[in-house]
Amino acid sequence: MITKATEQVFWTAVNQVPVQYPWLNENLDCEIAIIGGGITAALCALRFSQAGYDTVMLGASPIGFGGTASSSGMMSVDGEQSITTLVEKIGADRAMMAVELMTQAINNIEQLCNEFEEDCGFRRMDSLRFAEDIKGGETLRREYSLRLHNGINAQLLTSWNYSEQFTFPMEAGIYSQGIGAQIDPYRFVHAVTSAAVKQGVRVYENTAVIEIDKGESGHVTLNCERERYVNCKYVVVAAGIGTEQLSGGLDRSATICTIVTEPVSEFSGWRGPCLIYSEGAPTIFLTVTPDSRILMGGLSVSSILENTYVSKVLDLIPITEKKYEQLEKRLRKMFPAIRNITVEYVYSSKNGRTDDGLPVLGRKPEDDRIAYALCCGNDGILYSEIASRLLLEQYQGKANQQLGLFSPGREWRIRH
Ligand SMILES: Cc1cc2nc3c(=O)[nH]c(=O)nc-3n(C[C@H](O)[C@H](O)[C@H](O)COP(=O)(O)OP(=O)(O)OC[C@H]3O[C@@H](n4cnc5c(N)ncnc54)[C@H](O)[C@@H]3O)c2cc1C
C-alpha cells in the first residue's frame, strides 16, 4: 500500500495561487460572456478580447481548479487514440483535418508560452504510442504506414528493436520526434487568464451561472450566484463537465487515477524521456513534469461503476487506492533501471469522453446566441486552443468548415 503519498492534485500542490479574482458583486453588461474558469474559458476569453470584444469570464470555482488542474499537461496527436482509430471512426479526410488542427494547436500554445512573462513549463517532447498485445501491434503497424504516407515523422519499434530504447516490452511502438509537448496546466491557465485581463477581460471566480435566460430582445441574461446578472449578446459555455448539463455531448465519463513521484535524476530505459501512451484498454500514460518527476495516469474507474446502483453500495475509495498501487507496480516493472522511485502524490479525477474522441464545439441549430465548448479526453488542452480559434471565427461569421468536425449535431455522432 502507498502510505506516504499526499492525496492532492499535483499541479495545485506545487504551485502557489498566482492571482485571486473577485466574485461577481454587481450586475454587468458585455458583448461576450464566457462561462467557465478552466483552460477552455481562459483561451476563449483571450481570443475574443484580442479581437476587440468586450468580454466577461465567470467561473464557479477558483481559476484552473477544474479538470485543468487534474490534467497531466501532455499534448500530442497520440493522446486520445491512434490516428488509425480516428480514421476508422470518422474517415481519413476528417481525421487528417483533426490531426492538422491539433498540430497547429501545439504550435500556437508554444507561441503563447513564448510571449508570456510567466514560465508555463512548456517544453517540446517526443511521443511514443506502444502496444503490448498482437491486436494493438497490428493497429500500430498500420499507424506507421499511415503516418509515413501523410508526412508525419514516425519510427516503428518492434519486439526486435525496442529494448535498446525502452526497458518495457512492446509488440509494437510508434516513436515520433518532437511532435508532442508538456506543460504545467495550472500555470498555463493563470498565464492565459492574466493575458486576457490585460486585454480588458473582466474575470470573476467563485461565481456560478445558475441559469441562461434567452430573452426576446436578442440579449441573453446569465443568472448568477448571489442574485447577480450578466446581460450579453453572446455566450460561450466552457464549463468542463458542467457543460454537459447545459448542452449534452458527453458519451461517458470515467475517474482517472494519477500518481506522481518525487523528482528522478536519471531516466534509464526511457528514451527521451518522451510522452508515453499505451494502445488499447486499459490505457496508461506517462510523462515527466518540468521538475523531473514521473507522472503516470490511467487505469480508469469506469463511470458505469460510478453512476449505477453498484456505486451506492461500493465505496470507491478502496478501488482508487488499489489503482494507485497497480500504477506504481506497473511503473516499477516498466523501468527497473530507474533508481529511487518514490510516489509522492496520488489523486483521482473525472474526465469525460465522446465516442469519436473529439470535443463538442459550436452552436446548436435552434440557438445562435450560445456556443458550447466541451473539451475533454486526453487531448482536452489542444481542443481548448482549437475551440478558442474556431468559436471566434464562428462569431465573426467567417465560413468555417473545420468547426463542422466538432459540431454538436455531427452526423456520425448522432448515429450512435
Ligand atoms: C486526470 C486527467 C488527465 C488529463 N490529462 C490531459 C492531458 O494530459 N492532456 C490534455 O490535453 N488533456 C488532459 N485532460 C483533459 C483536460 O484536462 C481537460 O479537457 C481540460 O482541462 C478541460 O478544460 P475546461 O476549461 O474545458 O474544463 P475545466 O478545467 O473542468 O473547467 C471548467 C470550469 O467551469 C466552471 N464551471 C462549471 N459549471 C459552471 C457554472 N455553472 N457556472 C460557472 N462556471 C462553471 C468550473 O468551476 C471550472 O472552472 C485530462 C483530464 C483529466 C481529468
The ligand as a Tripos MOL2 file, in Angstrom:
@<TRIPOS>MOLECULE
LIG
   53    58     1     0     0
SMALL
NO_CHARGES

@<TRIPOS>ATOM
      1 C1         -6.8690   13.0120  -14.9610 C.3       1 LIG1
      2 C2         -6.9260   13.8360  -16.1890 C.ar      1 LIG1
      3 C3         -5.8180   13.9060  -17.0130 C.ar      1 LIG1
      4 C4         -5.8720   14.6620  -18.1730 C.ar      1 LIG1
      5 N1         -4.7540   14.7460  -18.9220 N.ar      1 LIG1
      6 C5         -4.7540   15.5120  -20.0240 C.ar      1 LIG1
      7 C6         -3.5730   15.6730  -20.7730 C.ar      1 LIG1
      8 O1         -2.5150   15.1390  -20.4290 O.2       1 LIG1
      9 N2         -3.6260   16.4630  -21.8610 N.ar      1 LIG1
     10 C7         -4.7710   17.0980  -22.2550 C.ar      1 LIG1
     11 O2         -4.7580   17.7890  -23.2790 O.2       1 LIG1
     12 N3         -5.9010   16.9670  -21.5580 N.ar      1 LIG1
     13 C8         -5.9140   16.2020  -20.4410 C.ar      1 LIG1
     14 N4         -7.0410   16.0920  -19.6980 N.ar      1 LIG1
     15 C9         -8.2320   16.8060  -20.1330 C.3       1 LIG1
     16 C10        -8.1040   18.2820  -19.8380 C.3       1 LIG1
     17 O3         -7.6010   18.4670  -18.5680 O.3       1 LIG1
     18 C11        -9.4620   18.9180  -19.9240 C.3       1 LIG1
     19 O4        -10.0620   18.5660  -21.1220 O.3       1 LIG1
     20 C12        -9.3390   20.4230  -19.8990 C.3       1 LIG1
     21 O5         -8.5970   20.8490  -18.8190 O.3       1 LIG1
     22 C13       -10.7330   20.9630  -19.8190 C.3       1 LIG1
     23 O6        -10.6670   22.3210  -19.5430 O.3       1 LIG1
     24 P1        -12.0150   23.1150  -19.4260 P.3       1 LIG1
     25 O7        -11.6570   24.5110  -19.2140 O.co2     1 LIG1
     26 O8        -12.8820   22.7950  -20.5900 O.co2     1 LIG1
     27 O9        -12.7370   22.4750  -18.1690 O.3       1 LIG1
     28 P2        -12.3490   22.5930  -16.6360 P.3       1 LIG1
     29 O10       -10.9190   22.8060  -16.4210 O.co2     1 LIG1
     30 O11       -13.0020   21.4240  -15.9790 O.co2     1 LIG1
     31 O12       -13.0630   23.9160  -16.1710 O.3       1 LIG1
     32 C14       -14.4470   24.0030  -16.0770 C.3       1 LIG1
     33 C15       -14.7240   25.2960  -15.3700 C.3       1 LIG1
     34 O13       -16.0990   25.5900  -15.4850 O.3       1 LIG1
     35 C16       -16.5450   26.0290  -14.2200 C.3       1 LIG1
     36 N5        -17.9920   25.8010  -14.1720 N.ar      1 LIG1
     37 C17       -18.6800   24.6450  -14.1840 C.ar      1 LIG1
     38 N6        -20.0020   24.8980  -14.1240 N.ar      1 LIG1
     39 C18       -20.1330   26.2530  -14.0590 C.ar      1 LIG1
     40 C19       -21.2430   27.1270  -13.9650 C.ar      1 LIG1
     41 N7        -22.4910   26.6830  -13.9150 N.pl3     1 LIG1
     42 N8        -21.0010   28.4680  -13.8930 N.ar      1 LIG1
     43 C20       -19.7380   28.9500  -13.9560 C.ar      1 LIG1
     44 N9        -18.6660   28.1530  -14.0560 N.ar      1 LIG1
     45 C21       -18.8470   26.8290  -14.1050 C.ar      1 LIG1
     46 C22       -15.7520   25.2280  -13.2200 C.3       1 LIG1
     47 O14       -15.7520   25.8540  -11.9670 O.3       1 LIG1
     48 C23       -14.3870   25.2700  -13.8850 C.3       1 LIG1
     49 O15       -13.7390   26.4770  -13.5670 O.3       1 LIG1
     50 C24        -7.0330   15.3590  -18.5300 C.ar      1 LIG1
     51 C25        -8.1500   15.3120  -17.6910 C.ar      1 LIG1
     52 C26        -8.1120   14.5720  -16.5380 C.ar      1 LIG1
     53 C27        -9.2970   14.5610  -15.6430 C.3       1 LIG1
@<TRIPOS>BOND
     1     1     2 1
     2     2     3 ar
     3     2    52 ar
     4     3     4 ar
     5     4     5 ar
     6     4    50 ar
     7     5     6 ar
     8     6     7 ar
     9     6    13 1
    10     7     8 2
    11     7     9 ar
    12     9    10 ar
    13    10    11 2
    14    10    12 ar
    15    12    13 ar
    16    13    14 ar
    17    14    15 1
    18    14    50 ar
    19    15    16 1
    20    16    17 1
    21    16    18 1
    22    18    19 1
    23    18    20 1
    24    20    21 1
    25    20    22 1
    26    22    23 1
    27    23    24 1
    28    24    25 2
    29    24    26 1
    30    24    27 1
    31    27    28 1
    32    28    29 2
    33    28    30 1
    34    28    31 1
    35    31    32 1
    36    32    33 1
    37    33    34 1
    38    33    48 1
    39    34    35 1
    40    35    36 1
    41    35    46 1
    42    36    37 ar
    43    36    45 ar
    44    37    38 ar
    45    38    39 ar
    46    39    40 ar
    47    39    45 ar
    48    40    41 1
    49    40    42 ar
    50    42    43 ar
    51    43    44 ar
    52    44    45 ar
    53    46    47 1
    54    46    48 1
    55    48    49 1
    56    50    51 ar
    57    51    52 ar
    58    52    53 1
@<TRIPOS>SUBSTRUCTURE
     1 LIG1         1 GROUP 0 **** ****
